[in-house]
Amino acid sequence: MKKSWPLVALVLALASLLAAAPAAASTVSECQNALRTLATRTDDALFAGGQGANAQQRLLSHLTKASSAFDKLDFKDVLKQLDAYSADLSRAAASGKLKAADAVDLQISANAVTVCVTAIGR
């Protein structure tokens, strides 16, 4: 049961995305700021060992690609990169490269960016 905890926690965090609704209309600038905050939090998170560092770099790569897509106003690609980020984050937590609590915090931030992008991409 211990191994499934990170996945359960991430599923709960993802469920919060489905229930979340933006409080006000989002702007591209607000979403870009949220993405930068997520990148900073990801960079500051403590990943375990060399494999953890590799996982962290993959996550940061998704966020860099999402930022580039934002510059082109390609919201579909931003969302694609955020989905890939979430999948890799889940794998990192499930494999013990990142503490479950840290993964949940990062996923909640990623969910906020997704909600923001979805709001402006309509």
CORMODA-V819963 format. One line per field, one symbol per residue. ss: DSSP state (H for helix, E for strand, L for the rest). psi: psi as a letter, one per 40 degrees, with the letter a starting at -180 (. if undefined). burial: b if it has 16 or more other C-alpha atoms within 10 Angstrom, else e. Layout:
ss=???
psi=???
burial=???
This chain:
ss=LHHHHHHHHHHHHHHHHHHLLLLLLLLHHHHHHHHHHHHHHHHHLLELHHHHHHHHHHHHHHHHHHHHHHHLLLHHHHHHHHHHHHHHHHHHHHLLLELHHHHHHHHHHHHHHHHHHHHHLL
psi=dddeddddddddddddddeihhdihiiddddddddddddddddeihihaddddddddddddddddddddddefgddddddddddddddddddddeeehiddddddddddddddddddddee.
burial=eeeeebbebbeebbeebeeeeeeeebebeebbebbbebbeebeebebbeeebbebbebbbebbbbbbebbeeeebebbbbbbbbbbebbbbbbbeebbbbebbbbbbbbbbbbbbbbbbeee
